Amino acid sequence: MQFVIHLSTIITNEKNQILLVKEKKEKIFNKLNLPGGHMELGEGLVEGAKREAMEEVNVDVEILGLIGVFTGLGIDHYINFIFAGKINKGEPSANKEHINDFGWYSPEGIEQLPEDQFVNAYKLKNAITVFQTNQLMPLELIKEMVYQSNQIIKIEK
């Protein structure tokens, strides 16, 4: 078992629809999920969430706030940070190296879909509820520090 840090972003359009991707990985093939993926060594949480949005749907996003932190135990121990974001630049398109496809879904439409169509329906629906009720946590709650020889040499804002 290992710890896996996962970063996801709820991205909305002008119609308040939510961008969901169809996964490419065999175990979760074509299941709906938020754009996201594993944090890379040496990157910050917000930086990683932005990178994942760019990798999967080719858009530069502005991260607006933290929706929540979800944990899960299975083969691995997952820690998932879910953010809210909006598109700064670019028009979404599926990067076929990372995902099968993407689409825009209304929150009501997501609620009506069968749970087996999602990677994790509980997590997604909970995150959408927090997002819709504007209960975002400010990004200032995240303190990312760079250490060298047990001393803090940089604090990321």
Secondary structure, DSSP 8 states (H G I E B T S, - for coil): --EEEEEEEEEE-TT--EEEEEE-SGGGTT-EE-SEEE--TT--HHHHHHHHHHHHH--EEEEEEEEEEEEEESSSEEEEEEEEEEEEE------TTTEEEEEEE-HHHHHHS-GGGBS-HHHHHHHHHHHHTT--B-GGG--EEEEETTEEEEEE-
